[in-house]
Amino acid sequence: MRIIGLDPGTATTGYGIIEVEEGRFTAVTYGVISTQPDEPMPHRLQTIQRQLQALIDEYRPDTAAVEEVFFGRNITTAITVGQARGVLLLTLANAGLPIAEYSPPKIKDAVTGYGKADKNQVQLMVRNLLDLAETPRPDDAADGLAVAITHYHYQRFESLYE
C-alpha cells in the first residue's frame, strides 16, 4: 500500500509518501511544496495544487491523509492553512483517492505513543520507523511522513473491526 501524508500550509506544505508491505515502512519520497510569500494567495494555492497533482501523477498513492487544522491564537494563520487544506482535499478527491484526516494529537500518539509529544520526538520516531539515515528536513516533510504513518496505523486498526 502506498500512502501520501500531507501537512498543510500556504508557505510550505509538507508531504511524505510511504510504501507499506507486510507491516514494514519504506519512505518513497518526502519534501515540501513551497510558495512565495510575495505572490497573491490565489497563485500560491494554484502552486500547491499543481505540485500535489504532479506528486500524485508520479507516485500513484493508493490513499491519502491530511493533518487537520490546529486552531491556535492566530486566526489569520488558521484561515490561510484552511485554504491550503481545501486545495489539498479537492486535489486528492479529484484524483479519486480515499482521504482521512487526523488531528495533531492523534498523529503524535500514533507515531510516538504519546499525544503530547514534542516535534523532536515525532521526528526521531519517523526517522526510526522508516530506518532513515537522517531526520527528514525541513520539519514539514517529517510531519508529512508522520501523517502517512498515522494513516497506516488507523487503517490497520479499523480493518480489524470490519
GROMACS elastic network, one bead per residue, 0.5 to 0.9 nm:
[ bonds ]
;  ai    aj funct       b0    kb
    1    18     6  0.82280   500
    1    19     6  0.56648   500
    1    20     6  0.52389   500
    1    21     6  0.66677   500
    1    61     6  0.78023   500
    1    62     6  0.63169   500
    1    63     6  0.80609   500
    1   152     6  0.88314   500
    2    17     6  0.69032   500
    2    18     6  0.57009   500
    2    20     6  0.64075   500
    2    28     6  0.86334   500
    2    59     6  0.84846   500
    2    60     6  0.76530   500
    2    62     6  0.52435   500
    2    63     6  0.67877   500
    2    64     6  0.87192   500
    3    16     6  0.81167   500
    3    17     6  0.55084   500
    3    18     6  0.53975   500
    3    19     6  0.64874   500
    3    20     6  0.80459   500
    3    60     6  0.89738   500
    3    61     6  0.53321   500
    3    62     6  0.59984   500
    3    63     6  0.51655   500
    3    64     6  0.55753   500
    3    65     6  0.76140   500
    3   148     6  0.57454   500
    3   149     6  0.81762   500
    3   151     6  0.77765   500
    3   152     6  0.76602   500
    4    15     6  0.69413   500
    4    16     6  0.57044   500
    4    18     6  0.66205   500
    4    56     6  0.84774   500
    4    61     6  0.60394   500
    4    62     6  0.80712   500
    4    63     6  0.65863   500
    4    65     6  0.63868   500
    4    66     6  0.85383   500
    4   144     6  0.77912   500
    4   145     6  0.78434   500
    4   147     6  0.81210   500
    4   148     6  0.56642   500
    5    14     6  0.81368   500
    5    15     6  0.55977   500
    5    16     6  0.52087   500
    5    17     6  0.62762   500
    5    18     6  0.82643   500
    5    63     6  0.89107   500
    5    64     6  0.59168   500
    5    66     6  0.58788   500
    5    67     6  0.79473   500
    5   143     6  0.81357   500
    5   145     6  0.58168   500
    5   146     6  0.72424   500
    5   149     6  0.78143   500
    5   150     6  0.86519   500
    5   151     6  0.78509   500
    6    13     6  0.68920   500
    6    14     6  0.56653   500
    6    16     6  0.66846   500
    6    17     6  0.89026   500
    6    64     6  0.79146   500
    6    65     6  0.62749   500
    6    67     6  0.63391   500
    6    88     6  0.81513   500
    6   140     6  0.87142   500
    6   141     6  0.84483   500
    6   143     6  0.75666   500
    6   145     6  0.76831   500
    6   146     6  0.88393   500
    6   147     6  0.64296   500
    6   148     6  0.75353   500
    7    12     6  0.85435   500
    7    13     6  0.55313   500
    7    15     6  0.63197   500
    7    16     6  0.88498   500
    7    65     6  0.89598   500
    7    66     6  0.62138   500
    7    67     6  0.53959   500
    7    68     6  0.83316   500
    7    85     6  0.86138   500
    7   140     6  0.63855   500
    7   141     6  0.77923   500
    7   143     6  0.60330   500
    7   144     6  0.50585   500
    7   145     6  0.87701   500
    7   147     6  0.73245   500
    8    12     6  0.72995   500
    8    14     6  0.65158   500
    8    15     6  0.85253   500
    8    66     6  0.73237   500
    8    67     6  0.68178   500
    8    68     6  0.82798   500
    8    69     6  0.81195   500
    8    81     6  0.62165   500
    8    82     6  0.81182   500
    8    84     6  0.59707   500
    8    85     6  0.56493   500
    8    88     6  0.76667   500
    8   140     6  0.85652   500
    8   144     6  0.86475   500
    9    12     6  0.51725   500
    9    14     6  0.77724   500
    9    33     6  0.89304   500
    9    34     6  0.88952   500
    9    77     6  0.88703   500
    9    80     6  0.73922   500
    9    82     6  0.81464   500
    9    83     6  0.84769   500
    9    84     6  0.57637   500
    9    85     6  0.74624   500
    9   140     6  0.89785   500
   10    13     6  0.65931   500
   10    33     6  0.88410   500
   10    34     6  0.76697   500
   10    35     6  0.67586   500
   10    36     6  0.89695   500
   10    37     6  0.86140   500
   10    41     6  0.82863   500
   10    44     6  0.68969   500
   10    45     6  0.72193   500
   10    48     6  0.78495   500
   10    80     6  0.64687   500
   10    81     6  0.60579   500
   10    83     6  0.78725   500
   10    84     6  0.56881   500
   10    85     6  0.89232   500
   11    33     6  0.80703   500
   11    34     6  0.56297   500
   11    35     6  0.51692   500
   11    36     6  0.68203   500
   11    37     6  0.67010   500
   11    44     6  0.81412   500
   12    32     6  0.59093   500
   12    33     6  0.54702   500
   12    35     6  0.65544   500
   12    48     6  0.88464   500
   12   140     6  0.72389   500
   13    31     6  0.84819   500
   13    32     6  0.53492   500
   13    33     6  0.50368   500
   13    34     6  0.66018   500
   13    35     6  0.88623   500
   13    48     6  0.76846   500
   13    84     6  0.81578   500
   13   140     6  0.66505   500
   13   141     6  0.79316   500
   13   144     6  0.82319   500
   14    30     6  0.76870   500
   14    31     6  0.59546   500
   14    33     6  0.64565   500
   14    34     6  0.87501   500
   14   138     6  0.82382   500
   14   139     6  0.78791   500
   14   142     6  0.74074   500
   14   143     6  0.64817   500
   14   144     6  0.50024   500
   14   145     6  0.82754   500
   15    29     6  0.82806   500
   15    30     6  0.54824   500
   15    31     6  0.55780   500
   15    32     6  0.58228   500
   15    33     6  0.76253   500
   15    52     6  0.88608   500
   15   140     6  0.72696   500
   15   141     6  0.53343   500
   15   142     6  0.78805   500
   15   143     6  0.74585   500
   15   145     6  0.65157   500
   15   147     6  0.86392   500
   15   148     6  0.86958   500
   16    27     6  0.74925   500
   16    28     6  0.77414   500
   16    29     6  0.59788   500
   16    31     6  0.66238   500
   16    32     6  0.86097   500
   16   141     6  0.61902   500
   16   142     6  0.72796   500
   16   143     6  0.77975   500
   16   146     6  0.78037   500
   16   147     6  0.78843   500
   16   148     6  0.66480   500
   17    26     6  0.86953   500
   17    27     6  0.62259   500
   17    28     6  0.54079   500
   17    29     6  0.53738   500
   17    30     6  0.61257   500
   17    59     6  0.80503   500
   17    61     6  0.75439   500
   17   144     6  0.78992   500
   17   145     6  0.65548   500
   17   148     6  0.68116   500
   18    25     6  0.65274   500
   18    26     6  0.55002   500
   18    28     6  0.51697   500
   18    29     6  0.71701   500
   18    30     6  0.86054   500
   18    61     6  0.86824   500
   18   130     6  0.86048   500
   18   145     6  0.71845   500
   18   148     6  0.67041   500
   18   149     6  0.76325   500
   19    24     6  0.80947   500
   19    25     6  0.58730   500
   19    26     6  0.51607   500
   19    27     6  0.64270   500
   19    28     6  0.64141   500
   19    61     6  0.87853   500
   20    23     6  0.59413   500
   20    24     6  0.54115   500
   20    26     6  0.64084   500
   20    27     6  0.89405   500
   20   152     6  0.79990   500
   21    24     6  0.53478   500
   21    25     6  0.69027   500
   21    26     6  0.83873   500
   22    25     6  0.86441   500
   24   129     6  0.85497   500
   24   130     6  0.83631   500
   25   129     6  0.68407   500
   25   130     6  0.56071   500
   25   131     6  0.83767   500
   25   149     6  0.80828   500
   26   129     6  0.85371   500
   26   130     6  0.55572   500
   26   131     6  0.78035   500
   26   132     6  0.89891   500
   27    30     6  0.74492   500
   27   130     6  0.60988   500
   27   131     6  0.85786   500
   27   132     6  0.81400   500
   27   145     6  0.79269   500
   28    59     6  0.83529   500
   29    59     6  0.87153   500
   29   145     6  0.89943   500
   30   136     6  0.77987   500
   30   137     6  0.89266   500
   30   141     6  0.57369   500
   30   142     6  0.77383   500
   30   144     6  0.74687   500
   30   145     6  0.70699   500
   31   136     6  0.80093   500
   31   137     6  0.73990   500
   31   138     6  0.73847   500
   31   140     6  0.75731   500
   31   142     6  0.80553   500
   31   144     6  0.81272   500
   32   138     6  0.76812   500
   32   140     6  0.67328   500
   32   141     6  0.57982   500
   32   144     6  0.86679   500
   33    47     6  0.80718   500
   33    48     6  0.63328   500
   33    51     6  0.67007   500
   33    52     6  0.77462   500
   34    44     6  0.85999   500
   34    47     6  0.80852   500
   34    48     6  0.75795   500
   35    38     6  0.88151   500
   35    39     6  0.77304   500
   35    43     6  0.86906   500
   35    44     6  0.55738   500
   35    45     6  0.83492   500
   35    47     6  0.67764   500
   35    48     6  0.74806   500
   36    39     6  0.55647   500
   36    40     6  0.88110   500
   36    44     6  0.70548   500
   37    40     6  0.79470   500
   37    41     6  0.85670   500
   37    44     6  0.81891   500
   38    41     6  0.88467   500
   39    42     6  0.82477   500
   39    43     6  0.63430   500
   39    44     6  0.63132   500
   40    43     6  0.55272   500
   40    44     6  0.64655   500
   40    45     6  0.89064   500
   41    45     6  0.61674   500
   41    46     6  0.85835   500
   41    80     6  0.86910   500
   42    45     6  0.51549   500
   42    46     6  0.62490   500
   42    47     6  0.87565   500
   43    47     6  0.62354   500
   43    48     6  0.87263   500
   44    47     6  0.50870   500
   44    48     6  0.64090   500
   44    49     6  0.87438   500
   44    84     6  0.88760   500
   45    48     6  0.50905   500
   45    49     6  0.62301   500
   45    50     6  0.86765   500
   45    83     6  0.77346   500
   45    84     6  0.64201   500
   45    87     6  0.67522   500
   46    49     6  0.50269   500
   46    50     6  0.60794   500
   46    51     6  0.85233   500
   46    87     6  0.82792   500
   47    50     6  0.52252   500
   47    51     6  0.60891   500
   47    52     6  0.84362   500
   48    51     6  0.53803   500
   48    52     6  0.60347   500
   48    53     6  0.84947   500
   48    84     6  0.75152   500
   48    87     6  0.73916   500
   48    88     6  0.76400   500
   49    52     6  0.52572   500
   49    53     6  0.60796   500
   49    54     6  0.86086   500
   49    84     6  0.88327   500
   49    87     6  0.61726   500
   49    88     6  0.67326   500
   49    90     6  0.87373   500
   49    91     6  0.64091   500
   50    53     6  0.51380   500
   50    54     6  0.62034   500
   50    55     6  0.87681   500
   50    91     6  0.88319   500
   51    55     6  0.63227   500
   51    56     6  0.87233   500
   52    55     6  0.50572   500
   52    56     6  0.62589   500
   52    57     6  0.86079   500
   52    88     6  0.74448   500
   52    91     6  0.73935   500
   52    92     6  0.84031   500
   53    56     6  0.50402   500
   53    57     6  0.60839   500
   53    58     6  0.85571   500
   53    91     6  0.67679   500
   53    92     6  0.80928   500
   53    95     6  0.80931   500
   54    57     6  0.50581   500
   54    58     6  0.60832   500
   54    59     6  0.85059   500
   55    58     6  0.51780   500
   55    59     6  0.58583   500
   55    60     6  0.76868   500
   55    61     6  0.88409   500
   56    59     6  0.54604   500
   56    60     6  0.51145   500
   56    61     6  0.63857   500
   56    92     6  0.82707   500
   56    95     6  0.77852   500
   57    60     6  0.56966   500
   57    61     6  0.86842   500
   57    95     6  0.89795   500
   58    61     6  0.89648   500
   61    64     6  0.71998   500
   61    97     6  0.78821   500
   62    97     6  0.65705   500
   62    98     6  0.76904   500
   63    92     6  0.88704   500
   63    96     6  0.89890   500
   63    97     6  0.53169   500
   63    98     6  0.51164   500
   63    99     6  0.63172   500
   63   100     6  0.83740   500
   63   151     6  0.88453   500
   64    92     6  0.73159   500
   64    97     6  0.64358   500
   64    98     6  0.61257   500
   64   100     6  0.64150   500
   64   101     6  0.86806   500
   64   148     6  0.73869   500
   64   151     6  0.77976   500
   65    98     6  0.83535   500
   65    99     6  0.54315   500
   65   101     6  0.54993   500
   65   102     6  0.73730   500
   65   144     6  0.88876   500
   65   147     6  0.63231   500
   65   148     6  0.62252   500
   65   150     6  0.84092   500
   65   151     6  0.61788   500
   66    85     6  0.77328   500
   66    88     6  0.79770   500
   66    89     6  0.78308   500
   66    99     6  0.74842   500
   66   100     6  0.64197   500
   66   102     6  0.65180   500
   66   103     6  0.88881   500
   66   144     6  0.81945   500
   66   147     6  0.67040   500
   66   148     6  0.83342   500
   67    70     6  0.86405   500
   67    85     6  0.84045   500
   67   100     6  0.86761   500
   67   101     6  0.56482   500
   67   102     6  0.50939   500
   67   103     6  0.59047   500
   67   104     6  0.67467   500
   67   107     6  0.81016   500
   67   143     6  0.88008   500
   67   144     6  0.82690   500
   67   147     6  0.65578   500
   68    82     6  0.87563   500
   68    85     6  0.80261   500
   68   101     6  0.59072   500
   68   102     6  0.55387   500
   68   104     6  0.70375   500
   69    78     6  0.67973   500
   69    81     6  0.69341   500
   69    82     6  0.66770   500
   69    85     6  0.80328   500
   69   103     6  0.73278   500
   69   104     6  0.82306   500
   70    78     6  0.73763   500
   70   103     6  0.73093   500
   70   104     6  0.70570   500
   71    74     6  0.76827   500
   71    75     6  0.73491   500
   71    77     6  0.87221   500
   71    78     6  0.59635   500
   72    75     6  0.71089   500
   72    77     6  0.85676   500
   72    78     6  0.73535   500
   73    77     6  0.88235   500
   73    78     6  0.86378   500
   74    77     6  0.55268   500
   74    78     6  0.65006   500
   74    79     6  0.89045   500
   75    79     6  0.61598   500
   75    80     6  0.87311   500
   76    79     6  0.51627   500
   76    80     6  0.63486   500
   76    81     6  0.86204   500
   77    80     6  0.52357   500
   77    81     6  0.60554   500
   77    82     6  0.83737   500
   78    81     6  0.51734   500
   78    82     6  0.59812   500
   78    83     6  0.86714   500
   79    83     6  0.63275   500
   79    84     6  0.88501   500
   80    84     6  0.64484   500
   80    85     6  0.86537   500
   81    84     6  0.50618   500
   81    85     6  0.61288   500
   81    86     6  0.85953   500
   82    86     6  0.61561   500
   82    87     6  0.87501   500
   83    86     6  0.50989   500
   83    87     6  0.64970   500
   83    88     6  0.87891   500
   84    87     6  0.51705   500
   84    88     6  0.62659   500
   84    89     6  0.86693   500
   85    89     6  0.60338   500
   85    90     6  0.84651   500
   86    89     6  0.51771   500
   86    90     6  0.60560   500
   86    91     6  0.84986   500
   87    90     6  0.51926   500
   87    91     6  0.60508   500
   87    92     6  0.85432   500
   88    91     6  0.52209   500
   88    92     6  0.61280   500
   88    93     6  0.85014   500
   89    92     6  0.51889   500
   89    93     6  0.59947   500
   89    94     6  0.84859   500
   89    99     6  0.76761   500
   90    93     6  0.50473   500
   90    94     6  0.59854   500
   90    95     6  0.85265   500
   91    94     6  0.51284   500
   91    95     6  0.62653   500
   91    96     6  0.88368   500
   92    95     6  0.50800   500
   92    96     6  0.65214   500
   92    97     6  0.56133   500
   92    98     6  0.78416   500
   92    99     6  0.72436   500
   93    96     6  0.50612   500
   93    97     6  0.57099   500
   93    98     6  0.73004   500
   93    99     6  0.74406   500
   94    97     6  0.76453   500
  100   151     6  0.72200   500
  101   147     6  0.87715   500
  101   151     6  0.83943   500
  102   105     6  0.82339   500
  102   106     6  0.61449   500
  102   107     6  0.64723   500
  102   147     6  0.75172   500
  102   150     6  0.79888   500
  102   151     6  0.80525   500
  103   106     6  0.52971   500
  103   107     6  0.63748   500
  103   108     6  0.87898   500
  104   107     6  0.50996   500
  104   108     6  0.61986   500
  104   109     6  0.85860   500
  104   115     6  0.79242   500
  104   116     6  0.88578   500
  104   147     6  0.89178   500
  105   108     6  0.50720   500
  105   109     6  0.60364   500
  105   110     6  0.85243   500
  105   114     6  0.80875   500
  105   116     6  0.62649   500
  105   117     6  0.82059   500
  106   109     6  0.50574   500
  106   110     6  0.60169   500
  106   111     6  0.85491   500
  106   114     6  0.88013   500
  106   115     6  0.61493   500
  106   150     6  0.77669   500
  107   110     6  0.51708   500
  107   111     6  0.61468   500
  107   112     6  0.83488   500
  107   115     6  0.73762   500
  107   122     6  0.87497   500
  107   143     6  0.88739   500
  107   146     6  0.66555   500
  107   147     6  0.61732   500
  107   149     6  0.83755   500
  107   150     6  0.56357   500
  107   151     6  0.85995   500
  108   111     6  0.53305   500
  108   112     6  0.57057   500
  108   113     6  0.69676   500
  108   114     6  0.61202   500
  108   116     6  0.66495   500
  108   117     6  0.59395   500
  108   118     6  0.81268   500
  108   119     6  0.86258   500
  108   121     6  0.86818   500
  108   122     6  0.63948   500
  108   146     6  0.79989   500
  108   150     6  0.84064   500
  109   112     6  0.53725   500
  109   116     6  0.74618   500
  109   117     6  0.75824   500
  109   150     6  0.85559   500
  110   113     6  0.57494   500
  110   114     6  0.77219   500
  110   115     6  0.78592   500
  110   146     6  0.84854   500
  110   149     6  0.77382   500
  110   150     6  0.53617   500
  110   151     6  0.87253   500
  110   153     6  0.68871   500
  110   154     6  0.81006   500
  111   114     6  0.80413   500
  111   115     6  0.89397   500
  111   122     6  0.64926   500
  111   125     6  0.64766   500
  111   126     6  0.71214   500
  111   129     6  0.85650   500
  111   146     6  0.65458   500
  111   147     6  0.86839   500
  111   149     6  0.69853   500
  111   150     6  0.64150   500
  111   153     6  0.88060   500
  112   115     6  0.76836   500
  112   117     6  0.69848   500
  112   121     6  0.69973   500
  112   122     6  0.61442   500
  112   124     6  0.89556   500
  112   125     6  0.62719   500
  112   126     6  0.86794   500
  113   117     6  0.82491   500
  114   117     6  0.54891   500
  117   120     6  0.81075   500
  117   121     6  0.60609   500
  117   122     6  0.67426   500
  118   121     6  0.54588   500
  118   122     6  0.65486   500
  118   123     6  0.88439   500
  119   122     6  0.51572   500
  119   123     6  0.61426   500
  119   124     6  0.85974   500
  119   139     6  0.81578   500
  119   143     6  0.86986   500
  120   123     6  0.50811   500
  120   124     6  0.60807   500
  120   125     6  0.86135   500
  121   124     6  0.51424   500
  121   125     6  0.62291   500
  121   126     6  0.86092   500
  122   125     6  0.52295   500
  122   126     6  0.61455   500
  122   127     6  0.86105   500
  122   142     6  0.81128   500
  122   143     6  0.79632   500
  122   146     6  0.74063   500
  123   126     6  0.50706   500
  123   127     6  0.61560   500
  123   128     6  0.86148   500
  123   135     6  0.63830   500
  123   136     6  0.74523   500
  123   139     6  0.76794   500
  123   142     6  0.59739   500
  123   143     6  0.75625   500
  123   146     6  0.80262   500
  124   127     6  0.51024   500
  124   128     6  0.61834   500
  124   129     6  0.85819   500
  124   135     6  0.67431   500
  125   129     6  0.58275   500
  125   130     6  0.83144   500
  125   146     6  0.86738   500
  126   129     6  0.52078   500
  126   130     6  0.60441   500
  126   131     6  0.82100   500
  126   132     6  0.82794   500
  126   135     6  0.77271   500
  126   136     6  0.82889   500
  126   142     6  0.68113   500
  126   143     6  0.85024   500
  126   145     6  0.69599   500
  126   146     6  0.61654   500
  126   149     6  0.81570   500
  127   130     6  0.54186   500
  127   131     6  0.57808   500
  127   132     6  0.50803   500
  127   133     6  0.74594   500
  127   134     6  0.67468   500
  127   135     6  0.53933   500
  127   136     6  0.71575   500
  127   142     6  0.82334   500
  128   132     6  0.65492   500
  128   133     6  0.88138   500
  128   135     6  0.88289   500
  129   132     6  0.80047   500
  129   149     6  0.87329   500
  131   134     6  0.88103   500
  132   135     6  0.69162   500
  132   136     6  0.80960   500
  134   137     6  0.85379   500
  135   138     6  0.88217   500
  135   139     6  0.87591   500
  135   142     6  0.74435   500
  136   139     6  0.68860   500
  136   140     6  0.86220   500
  136   141     6  0.61862   500
  136   142     6  0.51492   500
  136   143     6  0.89145   500
  136   145     6  0.87525   500
  137   140     6  0.72920   500
  137   141     6  0.59866   500
  137   142     6  0.65430   500
  138   141     6  0.55906   500
  138   142     6  0.69952   500
  139   142     6  0.51909   500
  139   143     6  0.62384   500
  139   144     6  0.87570   500
  140   144     6  0.62163   500
  140   145     6  0.87478   500
  141   144     6  0.50533   500
  141   145     6  0.64415   500
  141   146     6  0.86684   500
  142   145     6  0.51358   500
  142   146     6  0.61940   500
  142   147     6  0.87464   500
  143   147     6  0.62360   500
  143   148     6  0.87188   500
  144   147     6  0.51576   500
  144   148     6  0.64570   500
  144   149     6  0.88106   500
  145   148     6  0.50917   500
  145   149     6  0.62441   500
  145   150     6  0.85819   500
  146   149     6  0.50713   500
  146   150     6  0.60688   500
  146   151     6  0.86104   500
  147   150     6  0.50283   500
  147   151     6  0.62395   500
  147   152     6  0.88258   500
  148   151     6  0.51254   500
  148   152     6  0.64884   500
  148   153     6  0.89177   500
  149   152     6  0.52253   500
  149   153     6  0.64696   500
  149   154     6  0.88292   500
  150   153     6  0.52018   500
  150   154     6  0.62346   500
  150   155     6  0.85479   500
  151   154     6  0.51937   500
  151   155     6  0.59597   500
  151   156     6  0.83942   500
  152   155     6  0.51749   500
  152   156     6  0.60193   500
  152   157     6  0.85388   500
  153   156     6  0.51661   500
  153   157     6  0.61569   500
  153   158     6  0.86607   500
  154   157     6  0.50495   500
  154   158     6  0.61091   500
  154   159     6  0.85591   500
  155   158     6  0.51192   500
  155   159     6  0.61050   500
  155   160     6  0.88501   500
  156   159     6  0.51738   500
  156   160     6  0.67035   500
  157   160     6  0.54668   500
  157   161     6  0.73508   500
  158   161     6  0.55025   500
  158   162     6  0.67958   500
  159   162     6  0.52553   500
